Amino acid sequence: MPRALHQLEQFRREYTHNWRVNANSHRNQGHYAWMTAQVEGYLRILEIGCGVGHSNLALLKNGHTLVCVGGHCHFTDR
């Protein structure tokens, strides 16, 4: 693998790890519950930049139908 591609892959993995940590913090602080309260009454939601899926789960648990668009394939590794 060329050095530049190796560096890009390393950056992507670090970004994924850091976002997962931040997403867990948002979940633990109740931010996703707050978010779902803001869209109460809307049955269908388009979420762009879905991250690790915590917000998706919160919305689904509250009865929303989701269309999710995300561009970071490493979030689906686990």
N, C-alpha and C positions, 0 to 999 in steps of 0.2 A: 504494500500500500504506500503511495506517495506520502511524504512527510506532511504536506498540507492537509490531505484527507485524514490522516491519522490525528492531527491536531483538531480538525473540525469534529471528528467523532468524539474525541476526549471532551471538547467543549460542550457538545450536545449532552453527553452523559452527566457532566457536572451540573449543567442547567436543569436537567431532569431531576436530579437528586435535590438540588436547592428548591425547585418549585414544589416538589413533594413535601418537603419540610414546611414550606410556607402554607401550602394547602392544608396540611394537618393542623397548623396553628389557627388558620381561619375557621376550620371545623370546630376545634376545641373552644374557641371564643364565641361560637354561636353566630358567626357571620352568615353562614348558609341558611340558617333558620330565618334570620332577618331578611335575606334576599328573597326567600320564598314568600314571605309576608308582603313584599313589595309588588309581587305579580299575582297576588290572589285575585281570582276572577278571570284571569286569562287562562284558557285551557291549553292553547298551543304556544310553545316557546321555541324560539330559534336561539341557540347558544353558540357563539363563535369563540373559539379558543377554550375548549372544554377542559384542558388541564388533565388532572388525574381522575376526575369524575365525581368528586365530592358534591359539587353543586348539582350535577346531573341526578345523583341519587336523592338529594334533598327535594328537587323538583318532582321527580317521579313519585316519591313517597307522599307528596301532596296532591297527586292526581293529575299532574300536567302531562301532556304529550310533548315529547322533545324531538327536535331535529338538531343534532350536534355536528359542528364542523370544527375539526382540529387538525393541525398540521404537524404535530410532533409525534412521530411514530414510536419514540422510546417510552412514551407514557403508557403504551399498551403492552410493554414487555412483561409486566407482572400480573 
